[in-house]
């Protein structure tokens, strides 16, 4: 079995694959204070709770956008899972071409998303990842990852709104009953959720103008279900797309 790990700014997401099937998955909060021993013990406990023995793990593939934690995760895997993980970079065999000005600066999660989109859906495609940031990732018909756009995610937007205003408080991230909020909670929800929907729809129009009208729109990320139900612009919802990309990258590099 293959263990895949996506270490993000907000969430630590793990998945266990048997061949191409995702049989178990976990989503935890990222904690930059956590030490390798803590990560190792936590992963062992999750695997044991899922009925997986250490000897069942044939390999580990991981992506990270939190450099201070990357080495700790490698140490945890080596000490507790007895495997050295394959860390995703632009130097690996990917079956796509990185067309970014500096390929090494592309986030590992964006690489994994693009690889999964290419193998599972084909190009042209645009992958939206609703995480700490909202990223738009453009893939051409020929399998060239061009780059895309990055903007603040819903959590960041809410934090900024609350921190920079005197009377606004955090609200639940969900769409309000109406576009026009009749109270402060609904007004904030409309601005965050419906405003993001409008931004997404406008950006996708512009992406399709450059990539082609047949561009496939794929959405993933921890907050995808907050936005996807409120727009018809998203064709495919793939909540575990990044994990699928890690699995595919592992297979390509064996």
C-alpha positions as CSV (number, residue, x, y, z in Angstrom):
1,X,0.0,0.0,0.0
2,X,1.1,3.6,-0.6
3,X,0.8,6.4,1.9
4,X,0.5,9.9,0.5
5,X,0.8,13.1,2.5
6,X,-0.1,16.6,1.5
7,X,1.3,19.1,4.0
8,X,-0.5,22.4,3.6
9,X,-0.6,25.7,5.5
10,X,-3.9,24.9,7.1
11,X,-4.4,21.1,6.8
12,X,-2.3,18.0,6.8
13,X,-4.1,15.5,4.5
14,X,-3.1,11.9,4.3
15,X,-4.4,9.0,2.2
16,X,-3.7,5.3,1.9
17,X,-3.9,3.7,-1.5
18,X,-4.3,0.0,-2.4
19,X,-3.3,0.1,-6.1
20,X,-5.4,3.0,-7.5
21,X,-8.1,2.9,-4.8
22,X,-8.1,5.4,-2.0
23,X,-9.1,3.2,0.9
24,X,-8.5,5.5,3.9
25,X,-8.0,9.3,4.3
26,X,-7.5,11.7,7.1
27,X,-7.5,15.5,7.3
28,X,-5.7,17.1,10.3
29,X,-4.9,20.7,11.3
30,X,-1.3,21.8,10.4
31,X,0.6,22.6,13.6
32,X,4.0,24.3,13.0
33,X,5.0,23.5,16.6
34,X,4.7,19.8,16.2
35,X,7.9,17.8,16.4
36,X,8.9,14.7,14.3
37,X,8.1,12.3,17.2
38,X,4.6,13.8,17.4
39,X,4.0,13.4,13.7
40,X,5.4,9.9,13.7
41,X,3.2,8.7,16.7
42,X,0.1,10.3,15.2
43,X,0.6,8.6,11.8
44,X,1.2,5.2,13.5
45,X,-2.0,5.6,15.5
46,X,-4.0,6.5,12.4
47,X,-2.7,3.6,10.4
48,X,-3.3,1.2,13.3
49,X,-6.8,2.5,13.8
50,X,-7.4,1.9,10.1
51,X,-6.3,-1.7,10.4
52,X,-3.1,-1.2,8.5
53,X,0.2,-2.8,9.6
54,X,3.5,-1.1,9.2
55,X,4.7,-3.8,6.9
56,X,1.8,-3.1,4.6
57,X,3.3,0.3,3.7
58,X,5.4,-0.1,0.5
59,X,6.1,3.6,0.0
60,X,5.4,7.2,0.9
61,X,5.0,10.2,-1.4
62,X,4.5,13.6,0.1
63,X,4.1,17.2,-1.0
64,X,4.7,20.2,1.2
65,X,4.2,24.0,1.0
66,X,5.5,24.5,4.6
67,X,9.3,24.3,4.3
68,X,10.0,24.4,8.1
69,X,7.9,21.2,8.5
70,X,9.1,19.3,5.5
71,X,12.3,17.9,7.2
72,X,10.3,17.0,10.3
73,X,7.9,15.0,8.2
74,X,10.8,13.2,6.5
75,X,12.3,12.4,9.9
76,X,9.0,11.1,11.2
77,X,8.5,8.8,8.3
78,X,12.0,7.4,8.6
79,X,11.9,6.9,12.3
80,X,8.4,5.6,12.8
81,X,7.3,4.2,9.4
82,X,10.7,3.0,8.3
83,X,10.4,4.6,4.9
84,X,12.1,7.6,3.3
85,X,9.3,9.5,1.5
86,X,9.5,10.7,-2.1
87,X,9.1,14.5,-1.9
88,X,7.4,16.1,-4.9
89,X,9.4,18.7,-6.8
90,X,9.5,19.9,-10.4
91,X,12.6,17.7,-11.0
92,X,10.6,14.4,-10.9
93,X,9.1,12.6,-13.8
94,X,5.6,14.1,-14.1
95,X,4.3,13.4,-17.6
96,X,3.6,17.1,-17.9
97,X,5.8,20.1,-18.8
98,X,6.2,22.9,-16.3
99,X,6.0,26.1,-18.3
100,X,6.4,28.4,-15.3
101,X,9.1,31.0,-15.5
102,X,10.9,29.3,-12.6
103,X,9.6,25.6,-12.4
104,X,11.2,25.2,-8.9
105,X,9.0,27.9,-7.5
106,X,5.7,26.1,-8.3
107,X,4.1,24.7,-5.2
108,X,4.2,21.0,-4.8
109,X,0.4,20.8,-4.3
110,X,-0.1,22.7,-7.5
111,X,2.2,20.2,-9.3
112,X,0.2,17.2,-7.9
113,X,-3.1,18.8,-8.9
114,X,-1.9,19.4,-12.4
115,X,-0.5,15.8,-12.8
116,X,-3.8,14.4,-11.5
117,X,-5.9,16.6,-13.8
118,X,-3.8,15.6,-16.8
119,X,-4.0,11.9,-16.1
120,X,-7.6,11.7,-15.0
121,X,-9.3,14.4,-17.2
122,X,-6.8,15.5,-19.9
123,X,-6.3,19.0,-21.2
124,X,-7.0,21.8,-21.6
125,X,-8.0,22.1,-17.9
126,X,-8.2,24.5,-15.1
127,X,-7.9,23.2,-11.5
128,X,-9.2,25.3,-8.7
129,X,-7.9,24.5,-5.3
130,X,-9.9,26.0,-2.4
131,X,-7.4,25.8,0.5
132,X,-5.7,28.4,2.6
133,X,-5.3,30.2,-0.8
134,X,-7.5,29.8,-3.8
135,X,-5.4,28.8,-6.7
136,X,-6.3,28.6,-10.4
137,X,-4.0,26.2,-12.3
138,X,-3.9,26.2,-16.1
139,X,-3.0,23.1,-18.2
140,X,-2.9,23.2,-22.0
141,X,-4.2,20.7,-24.5
142,X,-0.6,19.5,-24.9
143,X,0.0,19.0,-21.2
144,X,1.9,22.1,-20.4
145,X,1.4,23.6,-17.0
146,X,1.4,27.3,-17.6
147,X,0.8,28.6,-14.1
148,X,-2.4,30.4,-13.1
149,X,-3.6,32.8,-10.4
150,X,-3.4,32.8,-6.6
151,X,-5.7,34.8,-4.3
152,X,-6.7,34.8,-0.6
153,X,-8.8,31.9,0.5
154,X,-12.0,32.2,2.4
155,X,-10.4,31.7,5.8
156,X,-7.8,34.4,5.1
157,X,-10.5,36.8,3.9
158,X,-12.5,36.3,7.0
159,X,-9.5,36.7,9.3
160,X,-8.5,39.9,7.6
161,X,-12.1,41.3,7.7
162,X,-12.4,40.6,11.5
163,X,-8.9,41.8,12.3
164,X,-9.2,45.1,10.4
165,X,-12.7,46.1,11.5
166,X,-14.0,47.0,15.0
167,X,-17.5,45.5,15.0
168,X,-17.4,42.5,12.6
169,X,-17.1,39.0,14.1
170,X,-16.3,35.6,12.5
171,X,-19.3,33.9,10.9
172,X,-19.9,30.3,9.6
173,X,-18.7,29.9,6.1
174,X,-21.9,29.2,4.2
175,X,-24.1,31.0,1.7
176,X,-26.8,33.2,3.3
177,X,-30.5,32.9,2.2
178,X,-30.3,35.9,-0.1
179,X,-27.6,37.8,-2.0
180,X,-28.6,41.0,-0.1
181,X,-27.9,40.3,3.5
182,X,-30.5,41.7,5.9
183,X,-28.3,41.4,8.9
184,X,-24.5,41.6,9.5
185,X,-24.0,37.9,9.6
186,X,-25.7,37.3,6.3
187,X,-24.0,40.4,4.8
188,X,-20.6,39.0,5.6
189,X,-21.5,35.5,4.4
190,X,-22.8,37.0,1.1
191,X,-19.6,39.0,0.6
192,X,-17.4,36.0,1.3
193,X,-19.2,33.2,-0.4
194,X,-21.2,34.9,-3.1
195,X,-18.3,37.3,-3.7
196,X,-16.0,34.3,-4.2
197,X,-18.4,32.6,-6.5
198,X,-18.6,35.7,-8.7
199,X,-14.8,36.0,-8.7
200,X,-14.4,32.4,-9.6
201,X,-16.9,32.6,-12.5
202,X,-15.3,35.7,-13.9
203,X,-11.8,34.2,-13.7
204,X,-12.9,31.0,-15.3
205,X,-14.3,33.0,-18.2
206,X,-11.0,34.6,-18.7
207,X,-9.1,31.3,-18.4
208,X,-11.2,29.7,-21.0
209,X,-10.6,32.7,-23.3
210,X,-6.9,31.8,-23.2
211,X,-7.0,28.0,-22.9
212,X,-10.1,27.2,-25.1
213,X,-13.8,27.0,-24.7
214,X,-13.6,23.2,-24.1
215,X,-11.4,23.7,-20.9
216,X,-12.4,21.3,-18.2
217,X,-13.0,22.9,-14.8
218,X,-12.0,20.8,-11.9
219,X,-12.3,21.8,-8.2
220,X,-10.6,20.5,-5.1
221,X,-9.5,21.5,-1.7
222,X,-10.8,21.6,1.9
223,X,-13.3,24.3,1.2
224,X,-14.5,23.2,-2.2
225,X,-18.0,22.3,-0.9
226,X,-18.5,25.8,0.3
227,X,-18.3,27.3,-3.2
228,X,-19.0,24.5,-5.7
229,X,-22.8,24.1,-5.0
230,X,-23.4,27.7,-5.9
231,X,-21.9,27.9,-9.4
232,X,-22.5,25.9,-12.6
233,X,-19.0,26.9,-13.8
234,X,-17.3,23.9,-12.0
235,X,-17.7,20.6,-14.0
236,X,-15.9,18.2,-11.7
237,X,-15.5,18.1,-8.0
238,X,-12.5,16.0,-6.9
239,X,-11.9,16.4,-3.2
240,X,-8.9,14.1,-3.2
241,X,-7.3,15.3,-6.4
242,X,-4.0,16.3,-4.7
243,X,-3.7,12.8,-3.2
244,X,-4.5,11.2,-6.5
245,X,-1.7,13.3,-8.0
246,X,0.8,12.1,-5.4
247,X,-0.2,8.5,-6.1
248,X,0.4,9.1,-9.9
249,X,3.7,10.8,-9.3
250,X,4.9,7.9,-7.1
251,X,4.0,5.5,-9.9
252,X,5.8,7.5,-12.5
253,X,9.0,7.6,-10.5
254,X,9.3,3.9,-9.7
